[in-house]
């Protein structure tokens, strides 16, 4: 009887130790988040030299359990290659030498390994290496909803297309009217060059912001699993000691 009780308590402690880390990984609800992150040397908890190239914080989109991180890299002409899970390049700003990109994050509590290729010709530096992207899930701040962002993305192209189609229809109607008027004025006059309408297209350059120089004095470590496990284990040990003492008194 005594051995069975001890075995049961040990099994209970082991089960709690396995279950608590799972409980501590609180998943983020669907939405748009601003999340701090740090680029570390592969397999280490110290910042990489490349950490200063990446603008902080990142934009994190969570939808149906899928997480996509979006961020900007400076000195983009030096970073000639980035390899990350489902990597996608979104925008390149050659004037400011930046690149906006995104990749999928499987688990915010784990490191995401990313391969880089850096080439700096004037320094004769050509090197490939792997870094770890470490996200601080505890400091993630929700900034919006996924549904509202999709609504903006879907309505903007439709409005732009409608405006272009309306303008094209107006130009075509004006050309037809001019052509008909010329025919009525003179049946022998040959129109050699139809009236053309030119339109000025203005390209708005996205506003860019100058990001302050990032320092690496602080380190973002991997999120800890739980602070409650030691107290639960201590409580179970106390209960075990009480039962052992009581059983010994009863058998004495």
N, C-alpha and C positions, 0 to 999 in steps of 0.2 A: 504493500500500500504506500509506504513511504517513498519508494523508488518511482512509483507511477506519478506521484504528485510532483516530485522534482523534475521528472522528464517532461511533464505537461507545462511546467513553468518555463523551462528552457525553450521549449517549442514556441511558447507564447512570445518570449523575448525575441526570438529569431524572426517570427512573423511580423512583429512591430518594426523591427529594423529594416525589413524589406519593404514594408508598406508605407512608412513615413516619407521616404524620398518621393514616392509617386504622388502622395497627397500634397506635397509642397510645391509641385510644378503646376501652379495655377495658370491655366490657359487663358490667353487674352480673347475677349469677345470680338466678334466681327467689327471692323472699323479701321480708321486711319490713325496712326500713332506717330509721335516723335520719340525716337529712342536713342539714347547714347550708345556709343560703341567704341571699341579700340582695336587697332590692328597690331597683333603681337607676333613675335618670332614663333615660328612653327614649333609646337610642343612646349612652349614656355609661357610664363605669365609676365613677361616684360615687353614693353612696346618695341615694335620694329622701327627701323629707320623710315620705312614707307608709311608709318602712321601719320606723319605730318602732311602727306599728299592728299589725304581724304578729309573732306569737309564734314564736320560734326554739327548736329546729330543727323541720323538717317531718318528717312520716312519709311514707315512699316505699314503695309496693307495686309489686313487679316480678313479672309473671306472663306467661309466654309472649311475652316481648319487649315487652309493654305496661307502661308506667310511669304510675302515678297518684300525685300528690303531695297530701297531706292536711295542712291547717294551720288555725290559728285566728287570726282578726282581732279586735283590741280596738277599743273605741269603734265597735261595729258599727252603731249607729244613725246614725253620720255617714257610713259607707260604704254608700250606698243602692244601689249597683250595682257588680257585678264581672263582667267578661266575659273568659273564658278558654276554652281548648279543652276541650270536654265538661265545662263547669263544672257542679257539683252541690252544692247546699246540704245539709249533713248534720244540723246541730243549731243552734238559736238559744237562747242563754241570756240572756233579757231582764234578769234580776236583776243579772248581771255585765256586761251589754252586750257579749257576745262572740258570734261566729258561727264554727262549724266548717264548712269546705267543702273540696272537692277539685277537681282538674282534671288533665287528661292532659298528660304531658310527652313530647314526641317525641324530644328529644335533650338529655341532661344537659350536654353540652359547648356547647350553644347557648343563647342567651337566649330566654325565653318571654315574649312581649309580652302584657300584661294591661291591659284598659281599666277605669278606675275613675270613679265619680261620687261626689264628696264634697259633703255639704250640712251646714253648721253654722249653723243659724238664728240663734242668739244672737250669732254673730260676723258675720252677714250674708255668709257665705262659701258660694258655690255654684260648683263648678268640676268639669270633666271633663278627665281627662288619661290618658296611657298610661305604664305603667312596665314595666321589664324584671325578671323573676324570674331570678336567676342562682344556680345550684346548684353546690356544691363537691363534685363526685363523688369526689374523692380522699379526702375525710374522711367518706364515708358509712360507717355502722356497722350491721352486720346485727343485728337484734333478735329475729327470729323467722322462721317459715316460713309460706308462704301456705296450705298444706294444713291446718296446725293452727288457723289463724285461721278458715278456712272451717268446720272441724268445730265450733268453739265457736259460731259464728254460726248453724249449722244445728240444733244440739241444743238451744240455749236456747229458741227459739220452740216447739219440739215439747214440751218439758217444761212450759212455761207453759200451752200449749193443753190438755195432758193434765190438769193440775191444775184448770183452769177447768171442763173437761168433767166431771171427777169431782165437783167441788163442785156443779155444776148438777144432776147425777144424784142426788146426796144430798138436795138441797132438794126435788126433784120427788118422790122416794120418801117423804120425811117428810110432804109435803102430801097425798099419796095416802093414807097411813096415818091421818092426822088426819081426813080426810074420811070414810073408811070407819068409823072409830070413832064419829064423830058420827051417822052414819046408823044404826048398830046401837043407839046409846043412845036415840034417839027417832026414830020414823018420821015424826012430824008436825013436828019441829023443822026449820026452814028455816035453812040456813047463809047468812047475808047477806054475810059478809065472810070469805073464806078466809084462813087463816093465811099471812102473808107472812114471808119470811125476808130480813133485811137483812144485808148484808155490808159491812164497812168495807174500803175500798180505800186502801191506803197507797202513796203515790207517793214514791218515793225520788229525791230531787234529786241529780243527778250532782255529785260532789265537784269543786269547782273549785280551782284553785291560783292563787295570786297570783304573777304573773310579774314578775320584777325589771325595772326600766326598762332598755330596750335602748339601748346607745350605738352610735354610728356612727363610732367612731374608726378601726376597721379596715375595709378594703374587701375584698370577695370579687371577685376578677377572674376573667375567663373562663379555664377550665382550659387550660394550655398543651399543645401537641400532643406534643412529644417533645424530649428532651435528647440523644438519640443521633445525630440527623441530622448535626450539625457534625462529629462524629468520623468517621462513615462517608464524608462528602464529602471530608474531609481525607485519609483513607486512599486513596480513589480518585484524588485529585489526585496523591498521592505515587507511586502505581503508574503513572499517566500520565506523570509526569516521568521516571521510570526507563525506561519503554519508549521515550520520545522520545529520550533520551540514548543508549540502546543502539542504536537504529536509525540514528542519525546516525553513530555510530562504525563501524557495519557498512557504511554507504554511502560513508564517507570513503575 
